[in-house]
Structure formats: structure tokens, C-alpha cells
Amino acid sequence: MKTIKLLLLIPFIGVLCFLPMANRVEPYVLGLPFLLFWITSWMVLSSVILAVVYKFDPDNKRSDTK
């Protein structure tokens, strides 16, 4: 497994492992309850992490055209 692909574990850990600690309504962040803000921010961060993995993964550099 490439080391860059280990970044894909970050959203998994952030959402599943830390979700019980974030399970509260207050404080409100950007007008959202904290839990909703937590889940929404991890969706955005997951997209950023996926883009970074795609950009730096050497398997994506190969061309499949013949």
C-alpha cells in the first residue's frame, strides 16, 4: 500500500471515532448545531483529502491508452 493512501484513513477516523464526542447541539457554528457542522465539515475535508490522494498517487500517472 502506498503511504499517500494512508491519508484516506483520516476521514474514517474523524467521522466514526470522534463522532460520539461531537454529539451535542451547542455551540452553534455558522448557525448550525455542532453535530451538523461536524459532519458537514468532514464531508468537505474528505473531498479535499481525496483530491490530494488523487493528485499525488503515482498509480494515476500511468496512461492506459494504447
Residue pairs with C-beta under 8 A, 6 or more apart in sequence:
2 57
2 58
2 59
4 52
4 53
4 56
4 57
5 53
5 57
7 49
7 52
7 53
8 49
8 50
8 53
10 45
10 49
11 42
11 45
11 46
11 49
14 42
14 45
15 39
15 42
19 38
19 39
22 34
22 35
22 38
23 35
24 33
24 34
24 35
25 33
25 34
25 35
26 33
26 34
27 34
28 34
29 37
30 37
32 40
54 60
